[in-house]
Amino acid sequence: MKATVDKDLCISCGLCIQTCPDVFDWDDDDKAVAIDEEVPEEFEDEVYEAADGCPTDAISVEK
């Protein structure tokens, strides 16, 4: 699974980082970013929850 954040859509609300801090973090522009391209299997449910909760749909998830 791969998670990506569209920086043009990200409003820096931090929900994804609160939901799954093992996968998402802040970049130098205070926008969310996926730390690793490949999401470890144990975090997949949290990544889906973060993507579903993102108010701007900035998170994309690919299997």
PyMOL Python script that loads the backbone (N, CA, C, O; Angstrom):
from pymol import cmd

cmd.read_pdbstr("""\
ATOM      1  N   MET A   1       0.844  -1.173   0.000  1.00  0.00           N
ATOM      2  CA  MET A   1       0.000   0.000   0.000  1.00  0.00           C
ATOM      3  C   MET A   1       0.886   1.231   0.000  1.00  0.00           C
ATOM      4  O   MET A   1       1.943   1.256   0.630  1.00  0.00           O
ATOM      5  N   LYS A   2       0.439   2.250  -0.714  1.00  0.00           N
ATOM      6  CA  LYS A   2       1.169   3.507  -0.795  1.00  0.00           C
ATOM      7  C   LYS A   2       0.215   4.654  -0.440  1.00  0.00           C
ATOM      8  O   LYS A   2      -0.922   4.686  -0.910  1.00  0.00           O
ATOM      9  N   ALA A   3       0.677   5.583   0.382  1.00  0.00           N
ATOM     10  CA  ALA A   3      -0.104   6.765   0.749  1.00  0.00           C
ATOM     11  C   ALA A   3       0.651   8.006   0.277  1.00  0.00           C
ATOM     12  O   ALA A   3       1.869   8.102   0.428  1.00  0.00           O
ATOM     13  N   THR A   4      -0.083   8.943  -0.291  1.00  0.00           N
ATOM     14  CA  THR A   4       0.502  10.214  -0.700  1.00  0.00           C
ATOM     15  C   THR A   4      -0.418  11.349  -0.277  1.00  0.00           C
ATOM     16  O   THR A   4      -1.627  11.171  -0.134  1.00  0.00           O
ATOM     17  N   VAL A   5       0.174  12.510  -0.080  1.00  0.00           N
ATOM     18  CA  VAL A   5      -0.576  13.705   0.300  1.00  0.00           C
ATOM     19  C   VAL A   5      -0.396  14.754  -0.795  1.00  0.00           C
ATOM     20  O   VAL A   5       0.730  15.086  -1.167  1.00  0.00           O
ATOM     21  N   ASP A   6      -1.507  15.270  -1.307  1.00  0.00           N
ATOM     22  CA  ASP A   6      -1.470  16.353  -2.291  1.00  0.00           C
ATOM     23  C   ASP A   6      -1.274  17.659  -1.533  1.00  0.00           C
ATOM     24  O   ASP A   6      -2.190  18.140  -0.866  1.00  0.00           O
ATOM     25  N   LYS A   7      -0.079  18.230  -1.639  1.00  0.00           N
ATOM     26  CA  LYS A   7       0.240  19.443  -0.883  1.00  0.00           C
ATOM     27  C   LYS A   7      -0.609  20.638  -1.297  1.00  0.00           C
ATOM     28  O   LYS A   7      -0.798  21.564  -0.508  1.00  0.00           O
ATOM     29  N   ASP A   8      -1.120  20.631  -2.516  1.00  0.00           N
ATOM     30  CA  ASP A   8      -1.981  21.727  -2.962  1.00  0.00           C
ATOM     31  C   ASP A   8      -3.339  21.685  -2.273  1.00  0.00           C
ATOM     32  O   ASP A   8      -3.999  22.715  -2.130  1.00  0.00           O
ATOM     33  N   LEU A   9      -3.755  20.501  -1.848  1.00  0.00           N
ATOM     34  CA  LEU A   9      -5.044  20.356  -1.167  1.00  0.00           C
ATOM     35  C   LEU A   9      -4.922  20.396   0.351  1.00  0.00           C
ATOM     36  O   LEU A   9      -5.889  20.717   1.042  1.00  0.00           O
ATOM     37  N   CYS A  10      -3.753  20.076   0.870  1.00  0.00           N
ATOM     38  CA  CYS A  10      -3.545  20.010   2.317  1.00  0.00           C
ATOM     39  C   CYS A  10      -3.717  21.396   2.949  1.00  0.00           C
ATOM     40  O   CYS A  10      -3.153  22.384   2.480  1.00  0.00           O
ATOM     41  N   ILE A  11      -4.513  21.441   4.027  1.00  0.00           N
ATOM     42  CA  ILE A  11      -4.728  22.696   4.750  1.00  0.00           C
ATOM     43  C   ILE A  11      -4.053  22.668   6.128  1.00  0.00           C
ATOM     44  O   ILE A  11      -4.298  23.539   6.963  1.00  0.00           O
ATOM     45  N   SER A  12      -3.216  21.678   6.352  1.00  0.00           N
ATOM     46  CA  SER A  12      -2.439  21.558   7.593  1.00  0.00           C
ATOM     47  C   SER A  12      -3.307  21.424   8.836  1.00  0.00           C
ATOM     48  O   SER A  12      -2.971  21.960   9.892  1.00  0.00           O
ATOM     49  N   CYS A  13      -4.420  20.711   8.712  1.00  0.00           N
ATOM     50  CA  CYS A  13      -5.287  20.538   9.883  1.00  0.00           C
ATOM     51  C   CYS A  13      -4.693  19.561  10.889  1.00  0.00           C
ATOM     52  O   CYS A  13      -4.993  19.647  12.080  1.00  0.00           O
ATOM     53  N   GLY A  14      -3.848  18.626  10.425  1.00  0.00           N
ATOM     54  CA  GLY A  14      -3.163  17.704  11.325  1.00  0.00           C
ATOM     55  C   GLY A  14      -3.912  16.443  11.676  1.00  0.00           C
ATOM     56  O   GLY A  14      -3.409  15.629  12.450  1.00  0.00           O
ATOM     57  N   LEU A  15      -5.109  16.254  11.128  1.00  0.00           N
ATOM     58  CA  LEU A  15      -5.893  15.063  11.462  1.00  0.00           C
ATOM     59  C   LEU A  15      -5.151  13.783  11.096  1.00  0.00           C
ATOM     60  O   LEU A  15      -5.161  12.825  11.869  1.00  0.00           O
ATOM     61  N   CYS A  16      -4.516  13.752   9.941  1.00  0.00           N
ATOM     62  CA  CYS A  16      -3.804  12.536   9.519  1.00  0.00           C
ATOM     63  C   CYS A  16      -2.644  12.230  10.458  1.00  0.00           C
ATOM     64  O   CYS A  16      -2.378  11.067  10.762  1.00  0.00           O
ATOM     65  N   ILE A  17      -1.960  13.258  10.913  1.00  0.00           N
ATOM     66  CA  ILE A  17      -0.818  13.068  11.804  1.00  0.00           C
ATOM     67  C   ILE A  17      -1.288  12.594  13.169  1.00  0.00           C
ATOM     68  O   ILE A  17      -0.625  11.770  13.800  1.00  0.00           O
ATOM     69  N   GLN A  18      -2.419  13.103  13.631  1.00  0.00           N
ATOM     70  CA  GLN A  18      -2.991  12.638  14.893  1.00  0.00           C
ATOM     71  C   GLN A  18      -3.490  11.211  14.776  1.00  0.00           C
ATOM     72  O   GLN A  18      -3.371  10.427  15.717  1.00  0.00           O
ATOM     73  N   THR A  19      -4.050  10.871  13.620  1.00  0.00           N
ATOM     74  CA  THR A  19      -4.616   9.541  13.410  1.00  0.00           C
ATOM     75  C   THR A  19      -3.539   8.486  13.216  1.00  0.00           C
ATOM     76  O   THR A  19      -3.660   7.373  13.729  1.00  0.00           O
ATOM     77  N   CYS A  20      -2.497   8.822  12.487  1.00  0.00           N
ATOM     78  CA  CYS A  20      -1.459   7.841  12.157  1.00  0.00           C
ATOM     79  C   CYS A  20      -0.075   8.502  12.129  1.00  0.00           C
ATOM     80  O   CYS A  20       0.487   8.716  11.055  1.00  0.00           O
ATOM     81  N   PRO A  21       0.471   8.824  13.300  1.00  0.00           N
ATOM     82  CA  PRO A  21       1.770   9.500  13.342  1.00  0.00           C
ATOM     83  C   PRO A  21       2.940   8.646  12.873  1.00  0.00           C
ATOM     84  O   PRO A  21       4.028   9.167  12.628  1.00  0.00           O
ATOM     85  N   ASP A  22       2.727   7.339  12.747  1.00  0.00           N
ATOM     86  CA  ASP A  22       3.793   6.471  12.254  1.00  0.00           C
ATOM     87  C   ASP A  22       3.949   6.567  10.740  1.00  0.00           C
ATOM     88  O   ASP A  22       4.961   6.130  10.191  1.00  0.00           O
ATOM     89  N   VAL A  23       2.952   7.137  10.062  1.00  0.00           N
ATOM     90  CA  VAL A  23       2.995   7.245   8.604  1.00  0.00           C
ATOM     91  C   VAL A  23       3.054   8.699   8.141  1.00  0.00           C
ATOM     92  O   VAL A  23       3.735   9.004   7.161  1.00  0.00           O
ATOM     93  N   PHE A  24       2.356   9.596   8.824  1.00  0.00           N
ATOM     94  CA  PHE A  24       2.277  10.991   8.393  1.00  0.00           C
ATOM     95  C   PHE A  24       3.049  11.909   9.339  1.00  0.00           C
ATOM     96  O   PHE A  24       3.124  11.667  10.544  1.00  0.00           O
ATOM     97  N   ASP A  25       3.617  12.961   8.767  1.00  0.00           N
ATOM     98  CA  ASP A  25       4.360  13.950   9.547  1.00  0.00           C
ATOM     99  C   ASP A  25       4.293  15.280   8.806  1.00  0.00           C
ATOM    100  O   ASP A  25       3.738  15.360   7.710  1.00  0.00           O
ATOM    101  N   TRP A  26       4.861  16.326   9.411  1.00  0.00           N
ATOM    102  CA  TRP A  26       4.908  17.644   8.781  1.00  0.00           C
ATOM    103  C   TRP A  26       6.157  17.767   7.928  1.00  0.00           C
ATOM    104  O   TRP A  26       7.206  17.221   8.273  1.00  0.00           O
ATOM    105  N   ASP A  27       6.050  18.483   6.814  1.00  0.00           N
ATOM    106  CA  ASP A  27       7.237  18.800   6.026  1.00  0.00           C
ATOM    107  C   ASP A  27       7.701  20.210   6.389  1.00  0.00           C
ATOM    108  O   ASP A  27       7.154  20.823   7.306  1.00  0.00           O
ATOM    109  N   ASP A  28       8.681  20.718   5.694  1.00  0.00           N
ATOM    110  CA  ASP A  28       9.244  22.041   6.001  1.00  0.00           C
ATOM    111  C   ASP A  28       8.268  23.185   5.746  1.00  0.00           C
ATOM    112  O   ASP A  28       8.448  24.283   6.273  1.00  0.00           O
ATOM    113  N   ASP A  29       7.232  22.934   4.939  1.00  0.00           N
ATOM    114  CA  ASP A  29       6.216  23.949   4.638  1.00  0.00           C
ATOM    115  C   ASP A  29       4.981  23.803   5.519  1.00  0.00           C
ATOM    116  O   ASP A  29       3.946  24.406   5.236  1.00  0.00           O
ATOM    117  N   ASP A  30       5.078  23.005   6.587  1.00  0.00           N
ATOM    118  CA  ASP A  30       3.954  22.726   7.486  1.00  0.00           C
ATOM    119  C   ASP A  30       2.768  22.093   6.761  1.00  0.00           C
ATOM    120  O   ASP A  30       1.610  22.360   7.085  1.00  0.00           O
ATOM    121  N   LYS A  31       3.070  21.267   5.796  1.00  0.00           N
ATOM    122  CA  LYS A  31       2.065  20.466   5.105  1.00  0.00           C
ATOM    123  C   LYS A  31       2.305  19.018   5.483  1.00  0.00           C
ATOM    124  O   LYS A  31       3.435  18.629   5.777  1.00  0.00           O
ATOM    125  N   ALA A  32       1.255  18.222   5.476  1.00  0.00           N
ATOM    126  CA  ALA A  32       1.399  16.810   5.804  1.00  0.00           C
ATOM    127  C   ALA A  32       2.097  16.079   4.669  1.00  0.00           C
ATOM    128  O   ALA A  32       1.978  16.440   3.498  1.00  0.00           O
ATOM    129  N   VAL A  33       2.823  15.047   5.051  1.00  0.00           N
ATOM    130  CA  VAL A  33       3.525  14.221   4.072  1.00  0.00           C
ATOM    131  C   VAL A  33       3.567  12.791   4.612  1.00  0.00           C
ATOM    132  O   VAL A  33       3.648  12.580   5.822  1.00  0.00           O
ATOM    133  N   ALA A  34       3.511  11.813   3.707  1.00  0.00           N
ATOM    134  CA  ALA A  34       3.692  10.418   4.109  1.00  0.00           C
ATOM    135  C   ALA A  34       5.185  10.186   4.293  1.00  0.00           C
ATOM    136  O   ALA A  34       5.976  10.500   3.404  1.00  0.00           O
ATOM    137  N   ILE A  35       5.573   9.643   5.430  1.00  0.00           N
ATOM    138  CA  ILE A  35       6.980   9.467   5.766  1.00  0.00           C
ATOM    139  C   ILE A  35       7.658   8.482   4.820  1.00  0.00           C
ATOM    140  O   ILE A  35       8.737   8.761   4.298  1.00  0.00           O
ATOM    141  N   ASP A  36       7.029   7.336   4.599  1.00  0.00           N
ATOM    142  CA  ASP A  36       7.568   6.321   3.701  1.00  0.00           C
ATOM    143  C   ASP A  36       6.568   6.073   2.588  1.00  0.00           C
ATOM    144  O   ASP A  36       5.361   6.199   2.791  1.00  0.00           O
ATOM    145  N   GLU A  37       7.069   5.723   1.418  1.00  0.00           N
ATOM    146  CA  GLU A  37       6.155   5.432   0.322  1.00  0.00           C
ATOM    147  C   GLU A  37       5.345   4.174   0.596  1.00  0.00           C
ATOM    148  O   GLU A  37       4.142   4.143   0.335  1.00  0.00           O
ATOM    149  N   GLU A  38       5.990   3.139   1.119  1.00  0.00           N
ATOM    150  CA  GLU A  38       5.279   1.900   1.421  1.00  0.00           C
ATOM    151  C   GLU A  38       4.800   1.933   2.866  1.00  0.00           C
ATOM    152  O   GLU A  38       5.590   2.121   3.791  1.00  0.00           O
ATOM    153  N   VAL A  39       3.491   1.748   3.047  1.00  0.00           N
ATOM    154  CA  VAL A  39       2.901   1.756   4.377  1.00  0.00           C
ATOM    155  C   VAL A  39       3.011   0.353   4.963  1.00  0.00           C
ATOM    156  O   VAL A  39       2.565  -0.606   4.334  1.00  0.00           O
ATOM    157  N   PRO A  40       3.591   0.211   6.148  1.00  0.00           N
ATOM    158  CA  PRO A  40       3.630  -1.099   6.790  1.00  0.00           C
ATOM    159  C   PRO A  40       2.207  -1.623   7.023  1.00  0.00           C
ATOM    160  O   PRO A  40       1.295  -0.856   7.332  1.00  0.00           O
ATOM    161  N   GLU A  41       2.038  -2.909   6.873  1.00  0.00           N
ATOM    162  CA  GLU A  41       0.715  -3.530   6.951  1.00  0.00           C
ATOM    163  C   GLU A  41      -0.017  -3.204   8.252  1.00  0.00           C
ATOM    164  O   GLU A  41      -1.238  -3.047   8.249  1.00  0.00           O
ATOM    165  N   GLU A  42       0.711  -3.100   9.358  1.00  0.00           N
ATOM    166  CA  GLU A  42       0.059  -2.857  10.644  1.00  0.00           C
ATOM    167  C   GLU A  42      -0.558  -1.461  10.756  1.00  0.00           C
ATOM    168  O   GLU A  42      -1.329  -1.204  11.681  1.00  0.00           O
ATOM    169  N   PHE A  43      -0.230  -0.554   9.826  1.00  0.00           N
ATOM    170  CA  PHE A  43      -0.785   0.802   9.864  1.00  0.00           C
ATOM    171  C   PHE A  43      -1.841   1.052   8.789  1.00  0.00           C
ATOM    172  O   PHE A  43      -2.353   2.167   8.682  1.00  0.00           O
ATOM    173  N   GLU A  44      -2.170   0.056   8.005  1.00  0.00           N
ATOM    174  CA  GLU A  44      -3.094   0.256   6.883  1.00  0.00           C
ATOM    175  C   GLU A  44      -4.460   0.769   7.328  1.00  0.00           C
ATOM    176  O   GLU A  44      -4.993   1.688   6.706  1.00  0.00           O
ATOM    177  N   ASP A  45      -5.036   0.207   8.377  1.00  0.00           N
ATOM    178  CA  ASP A  45      -6.353   0.663   8.843  1.00  0.00           C
ATOM    179  C   ASP A  45      -6.313   2.123   9.271  1.00  0.00           C
ATOM    180  O   ASP A  45      -7.245   2.876   8.989  1.00  0.00           O
ATOM    181  N   GLU A  46      -5.246   2.528   9.946  1.00  0.00           N
ATOM    182  CA  GLU A  46      -5.118   3.912  10.386  1.00  0.00           C
ATOM    183  C   GLU A  46      -4.959   4.857   9.192  1.00  0.00           C
ATOM    184  O   GLU A  46      -5.465   5.979   9.216  1.00  0.00           O
ATOM    185  N   VAL A  47      -4.264   4.409   8.158  1.00  0.00           N
ATOM    186  CA  VAL A  47      -4.090   5.240   6.963  1.00  0.00           C
ATOM    187  C   VAL A  47      -5.432   5.434   6.266  1.00  0.00           C
ATOM    188  O   VAL A  47      -5.751   6.541   5.831  1.00  0.00           O
ATOM    189  N   TYR A  48      -6.218   4.370   6.159  1.00  0.00           N
ATOM    190  CA  TYR A  48      -7.555   4.505   5.568  1.00  0.00           C
ATOM    191  C   TYR A  48      -8.422   5.457   6.395  1.00  0.00           C
ATOM    192  O   TYR A  48      -9.174   6.257   5.839  1.00  0.00           O
ATOM    193  N   GLU A  49      -8.318   5.370   7.714  1.00  0.00           N
ATOM    194  CA  GLU A  49      -9.079   6.272   8.596  1.00  0.00           C
ATOM    195  C   GLU A  49      -8.642   7.727   8.379  1.00  0.00           C
ATOM    196  O   GLU A  49      -9.479   8.628   8.328  1.00  0.00           O
ATOM    197  N   ALA A  50      -7.349   7.948   8.253  1.00  0.00           N
ATOM    198  CA  ALA A  50      -6.828   9.302   8.007  1.00  0.00           C
ATOM    199  C   ALA A  50      -7.302   9.825   6.660  1.00  0.00           C
ATOM    200  O   ALA A  50      -7.696  10.986   6.549  1.00  0.00           O
ATOM    201  N   ALA A  51      -7.267   8.982   5.641  1.00  0.00           N
ATOM    202  CA  ALA A  51      -7.714   9.399   4.308  1.00  0.00           C
ATOM    203  C   ALA A  51      -9.202   9.719   4.312  1.00  0.00           C
ATOM    204  O   ALA A  51      -9.630  10.711   3.722  1.00  0.00           O
ATOM    205  N   ASP A  52      -9.993   8.875   4.980  1.00  0.00           N
ATOM    206  CA  ASP A  52     -11.441   9.109   5.047  1.00  0.00           C
ATOM    207  C   ASP A  52     -11.774  10.377   5.831  1.00  0.00           C
ATOM    208  O   ASP A  52     -12.765  11.047   5.539  1.00  0.00           O
ATOM    209  N   GLY A  53     -10.947  10.708   6.825  1.00  0.00           N
ATOM    210  CA  GLY A  53     -11.218  11.871   7.665  1.00  0.00           C
ATOM    211  C   GLY A  53     -10.654  13.174   7.141  1.00  0.00           C
ATOM    212  O   GLY A  53     -10.984  14.241   7.659  1.00  0.00           O
ATOM    213  N   CYS A  54      -9.811  13.109   6.124  1.00  0.00           N
ATOM    214  CA  CYS A  54      -9.197  14.328   5.608  1.00  0.00           C
ATOM    215  C   CYS A  54     -10.274  15.257   5.035  1.00  0.00           C
ATOM    216  O   CYS A  54     -11.004  14.863   4.125  1.00  0.00           O
ATOM    217  N   PRO A  55     -10.380  16.485   5.557  1.00  0.00           N
ATOM    218  CA  PRO A  55     -11.457  17.385   5.124  1.00  0.00           C
ATOM    219  C   PRO A  55     -11.334  17.869   3.682  1.00  0.00           C
ATOM    220  O   PRO A  55     -12.311  18.349   3.109  1.00  0.00           O
ATOM    221  N   THR A  56     -10.152  17.750   3.093  1.00  0.00           N
ATOM    222  CA  THR A  56      -9.965  18.203   1.713  1.00  0.00           C
ATOM    223  C   THR A  56      -9.661  17.060   0.754  1.00  0.00           C
ATOM    224  O   THR A  56      -9.344  17.296  -0.412  1.00  0.00           O
ATOM    225  N   ASP A  57      -9.755  15.822   1.237  1.00  0.00           N
ATOM    226  CA  ASP A  57      -9.445  14.639   0.413  1.00  0.00           C
ATOM    227  C   ASP A  57      -8.045  14.723  -0.197  1.00  0.00           C
ATOM    228  O   ASP A  57      -7.840  14.343  -1.350  1.00  0.00           O
ATOM    229  N   ALA A  58      -7.093  15.219   0.578  1.00  0.00           N
ATOM    230  CA  ALA A  58      -5.727  15.382   0.093  1.00  0.00           C
ATOM    231  C   ALA A  58      -4.925  14.083   0.127  1.00  0.00           C
ATOM    232  O   ALA A  58      -3.859  14.009  -0.483  1.00  0.00           O
ATOM    233  N   ILE A  59      -5.413  13.063   0.824  1.00  0.00           N
ATOM    234  CA  ILE A  59      -4.674  11.814   0.961  1.00  0.00           C
ATOM    235  C   ILE A  59      -5.183  10.792  -0.045  1.00  0.00           C
ATOM    236  O   ILE A  59      -6.378  10.507  -0.121  1.00  0.00           O
ATOM    237  N   SER A  60      -4.249  10.249  -0.812  1.00  0.00           N
ATOM    238  CA  SER A  60      -4.558   9.182  -1.762  1.00  0.00           C
ATOM    239  C   SER A  60      -3.932   7.887  -1.272  1.00  0.00           C
ATOM    240  O   SER A  60      -2.808   7.877  -0.769  1.00  0.00           O
ATOM    241  N   VAL A  61      -4.669   6.802  -1.424  1.00  0.00           N
ATOM    242  CA  VAL A  61      -4.185   5.494  -1.020  1.00  0.00           C
ATOM    243  C   VAL A  61      -4.278   4.556  -2.204  1.00  0.00           C
ATOM    244  O   VAL A  61      -5.325   4.434  -2.841  1.00  0.00           O
ATOM    245  N   GLU A  62      -3.171   3.894  -2.491  1.00  0.00           N
ATOM    246  CA  GLU A  62      -3.126   2.919  -3.585  1.00  0.00           C
ATOM    247  C   GLU A  62      -2.678   1.586  -3.031  1.00  0.00           C
ATOM    248  O   GLU A  62      -1.762   1.522  -2.211  1.00  0.00           O
ATOM    249  N   LYS A  63      -3.317   0.530  -3.473  1.00  0.00           N
ATOM    250  CA  LYS A  63      -2.901  -0.825  -3.069  1.00  0.00           C
ATOM    251  C   LYS A  63      -1.771  -1.296  -3.897  1.00  0.00           C
ATOM    252  O   LYS A  63      -1.286  -2.411  -3.704  1.00  0.00           O
TER     253      LYS A  63
END
""", "prot")
cmd.dss("prot")
cmd.show_as("cartoon", "prot")
cmd.util.cbc("prot")
cmd.orient("prot")
